[in-house]
Amino acid sequence: MNAMTDRLPHTSPNTGRIARRVSAVLLFLACASLPAGAAENPAGKVTALEGEAWVDEGFWSKKELEVGSIVYAGDTVQTDDDSRINMRFLDETFFTLGPDAKMTIDAYDEDENAVVSFGASVLRGAFRFVSGLLSKKKPEAMNVQITTATIGVRGTHVAGEVFERQEENGVVTREASAVVTLLEDENGADTSILVYNDYGSVVVDEPGYGTEIPDEHSPPSPVRRIQLRSIENLMRALRNATRSATPRLKLP
C-alpha cells in the first residue's frame, strides 16, 4: 500500500452509498430551485397585465407574472378568470391572451443578428397576435399552433378562440375546437394566414373572414365572413391589454 493510500480515511460501502444518495438529492433540489428559463435567453416581456397571470412551473408550482416580467422559450403562460395579459417578443411580435387562457412558448431561437424562429401553442382561451419582423422576413419560420390546427403566418393580425376538450369520467363530452379570424393589418398592408391540419387547409386573405375547426378530426371550414358581433365579443375579452397601451420592448 503506497503512502497516498495510507492517508485515505477508511469508509464502508454503506457510507459511500449514503453519500451518493445525499449528493443526488442535493443536485435535484438545486435544479428544482432554478427559475424557469434561467439558462435560456429571454424571448419576450410582459408589457400589460390586468388581473393575475403566471408561468406554470410544474409540480403544482407557478411563477406569478407582473408588468416587466421576462418570459422564455418553454414557458407556459396562463391567465386567471377576468384577467388579460400582453406580451411583446424580441422581434416585435405582440400577443394578447384573454381570461382563463393558456399558451406555451414552444420555441424562440436567435443567432447573433436576429430572431430565426418562433413557435407558440394556444391551448385555451381568446387570443390575438400581431406578427413582427420575423414573419415579414421569413414567414415559414413562425407558426402558431392551436389545439386543432396550425396557423401559418404571413405578416398578420389575427384573433381567435380555442376551446379545450372536455371529459367526464374518462369520456369525451366535447371535443376541442377553435375559431380563427384575420383582422385588418395595422399598417393597411396585404395580409393572409394559412390554417391547416392533417385533414385539410384554407387560406384566409381578407380581413373580417376566418375559419372554424369544429373538432379534432375535421379540416378547417371553408373561409367565411365572421359575424361582426362575434368579432366584437372576442375583442371585448381582449380589450384591456392592447398594443397601443404598451411601451416598446426593451430587455435587459
C-alpha positions in Angstrom: 0.0 0.0 0.0 1.6 3.3 -1.0 1.8 6.4 1.1 -1.2 8.2 -0.6 -3.4 5.2 0.0 -2.3 5.1 3.7 -3.6 8.7 4.1 -7.1 7.9 2.8 -9.7 7.5 5.5 -11.4 4.2 5.7 -15.1 4.2 4.6 -17.6 1.4 4.5 -19.6 0.5 1.3 -22.7 1.8 3.1 -21.1 5.2 3.7 -20.4 5.5 0.0 -23.9 4.7 -0.9 -25.3 7.2 1.5 -23.0 9.9 0.2 -24.1 9.3 -3.3 -27.8 9.4 -2.4 -27.3 12.7 -0.5 -25.5 14.2 -3.5 -28.3 13.1 -5.8 -30.9 14.8 -3.5 -28.9 18.0 -3.3 -28.5 18.1 -7.1 -32.2 17.6 -7.6 -33.0 20.4 -5.1 -30.5 22.7 -6.8 -32.1 22.2 -10.2 -35.6 22.5 -8.9 -34.7 25.8 -7.3 -33.6 27.4 -10.6 -36.3 29.7 -12.1 -37.9 28.6 -15.3 -35.8 29.6 -18.3 -32.9 30.7 -16.1 -30.4 29.1 -18.5 -32.2 30.4 -21.6 -32.2 33.7 -23.5 -35.3 35.9 -22.9 -38.0 35.6 -25.5 -40.3 38.5 -24.5 -41.6 40.7 -21.8 -45.0 41.3 -20.1 -46.0 44.8 -21.1 -49.5 45.0 -19.7 -51.5 42.9 -17.2 -55.0 43.1 -15.8 -55.7 40.6 -13.0 -53.4 37.7 -12.5 -51.2 35.6 -14.8 -48.4 33.1 -14.1 -45.9 30.7 -15.7 -46.8 27.1 -14.9 -43.6 25.5 -13.5 -45.0 22.0 -12.9 -45.3 20.1 -9.6 -48.1 22.4 -8.6 -45.7 25.3 -8.7 -46.2 28.6 -10.5 -44.3 31.9 -11.0 -46.5 34.9 -10.8 -46.1 37.4 -13.6 -46.2 41.2 -13.5 -45.5 44.1 -15.9 -41.8 43.8 -16.7 -41.6 40.0 -16.2 -39.5 38.2 -18.7 -40.8 35.1 -20.5 -38.7 32.4 -22.0 -39.0 29.6 -24.6 -40.6 26.6 -22.9 -42.8 28.8 -20.6 -46.5 28.0 -20.3 -48.3 31.3 -19.6 -51.8 31.2 -18.0 -54.3 33.8 -17.1 -56.9 33.8 -14.3 -60.6 34.4 -14.8 -61.3 38.0 -15.8 -57.6 38.6 -16.4 -55.7 39.6 -19.5 -52.0 39.8 -20.4 -50.0 41.4 -23.2 -46.5 40.2 -24.2 -44.1 41.7 -26.7 -41.4 39.5 -28.1 -37.9 40.4 -29.3 -38.8 40.6 -33.0 -41.8 42.9 -32.1 -44.4 40.1 -32.3 -47.2 41.0 -30.0 -49.5 38.5 -28.1 -52.6 39.2 -26.0 -54.4 36.4 -24.0 -57.8 36.9 -22.6 -59.4 35.4 -19.4 -58.7 31.8 -18.4 -56.3 31.4 -21.3 -53.2 29.2 -21.7 -50.3 29.4 -24.1 -46.9 27.8 -24.4 -43.9 29.5 -26.0 -42.7 26.4 -27.9 -39.5 27.9 -29.5 -37.8 31.2 -29.7 -34.4 30.9 -31.3 -32.0 33.6 -32.3 -28.5 33.9 -33.7 -26.1 36.8 -33.2 -28.0 39.1 -35.6 -31.8 38.3 -35.3 -34.5 36.0 -34.2 -34.6 33.0 -36.5 -37.7 31.1 -35.4 -40.7 31.5 -33.2 -43.4 28.9 -32.3 -46.3 29.2 -29.9 -49.2 27.0 -28.9 -52.5 28.4 -27.8 -54.1 25.7 -25.7 -57.2 27.5 -24.4 -59.0 30.9 -24.5 -59.2 34.0 -26.5 -56.0 35.3 -28.2 -54.8 38.0 -30.5 -51.4 38.5 -32.1 -49.7 40.9 -34.5 -46.7 39.2 -36.1 -43.4 41.0 -36.0 -40.2 41.3 -38.1 -39.6 37.5 -38.4 -42.8 36.7 -40.2 -42.2 39.6 -42.7 -38.7 38.5 -43.5 -39.1 34.7 -43.2 -42.8 33.7 -42.9 -42.1 29.9 -42.8 -40.0 30.5 -39.6 -43.1 31.4 -37.5 -46.2 29.4 -36.7 -48.9 29.4 -34.1 -50.4 26.1 -33.0 -53.9 25.8 -31.7 -55.4 22.5 -30.4 -57.0 21.6 -33.8 -54.7 23.2 -36.4 -51.7 25.3 -37.2 -51.7 28.9 -38.3 -49.0 29.8 -40.8 -48.2 33.5 -40.5 -47.6 35.9 -43.3 -47.3 39.4 -41.8 -50.5 39.2 -40.0 -53.0 40.5 -37.4 -55.0 37.5 -36.1 -57.6 36.8 -33.4 -59.3 33.7 -32.3 -60.5 31.5 -29.5 -59.6 27.9 -28.6 -61.9 25.6 -26.7 -60.4 22.7 -24.7 -61.6 19.1 -24.9 -64.0 18.3 -22.1 -64.0 14.9 -20.4 -66.1 13.4 -17.7 -65.2 10.1 -16.1 -62.8 9.4 -19.0 -65.5 10.1 -21.6 -65.1 13.0 -24.0 -68.2 15.2 -23.7 -66.9 17.9 -26.0 -64.0 17.8 -28.4 -61.5 20.6 -28.8 -62.4 23.3 -31.3 -61.3 26.7 -32.5 -62.2 29.8 -34.5 -59.6 31.9 -36.2 -60.2 35.4 -37.8 -58.0 37.5 -39.9 -58.0 41.2 -38.8 -57.1 44.4 -40.6 -53.4 45.0 -40.8 -52.4 47.9 -38.6 -50.5 49.5 -41.5 -53.0 48.6 -44.2 -50.7 46.1 -45.8 -52.0 43.0 -47.6 -52.1 40.1 -45.2 -53.1 36.4 -45.1 -53.0 33.3 -43.0 -52.8 29.6 -43.8 -54.8 27.4 -41.4 -54.2 23.7 -41.8 -54.2 20.3 -40.1 -54.0 16.7 -41.2 -57.4 16.9 -42.8 -57.2 20.0 -44.9 -56.2 23.6 -45.2 -57.6 27.0 -46.1 -56.0 30.4 -46.9 -57.7 33.4 -45.4 -56.7 36.6 -47.2 -59.5 39.1 -46.4 -59.8 40.9 -43.1 -63.1 40.0 -41.3 -63.1 36.5 -42.7 -62.0 33.3 -40.9 -62.4 29.6 -40.4 -63.7 27.3 -37.8 -62.2 23.9 -36.8 -65.2 22.2 -35.2 -63.3 19.2 -33.7 -60.1 17.3 -33.7 -60.9 15.2 -36.7 -62.2 17.7 -39.2 -60.5 20.1 -41.7 -60.8 23.9 -41.3 -64.2 25.0 -42.6 -64.5 26.9 -45.9 -63.5 30.6 -45.4 -66.5 32.7 -44.4 -67.2 36.2 -43.1 -67.2 36.2 -39.3 -70.2 37.9 -37.8 -69.4 41.4 -36.6 -70.9 40.6 -33.2 -68.6 37.6 -32.8 -65.5 39.7 -33.6 -66.7 42.4 -31.2 -67.2 39.9 -28.4 -63.8 38.5 -29.0 -62.1 41.9 -29.0 -64.0 42.9 -25.8 -62.4 39.9 -24.0 -59.0 41.2 -25.0 -59.7 45.0 -24.8 -57.8 46.0 -21.7 -54.4 44.6 -22.9 -53.8 46.4 -26.2 -50.8 47.1 -28.2 -51.2 50.9 -28.1 -51.1 50.9 -24.3 -47.7 49.2 -24.0 -44.2 50.6 -24.4 -41.6 49.3 -26.9 -40.0 46.1 -25.7 -36.6 46.6 -24.0 -35.0 43.5 -22.4 -32.0 43.6 -20.1 
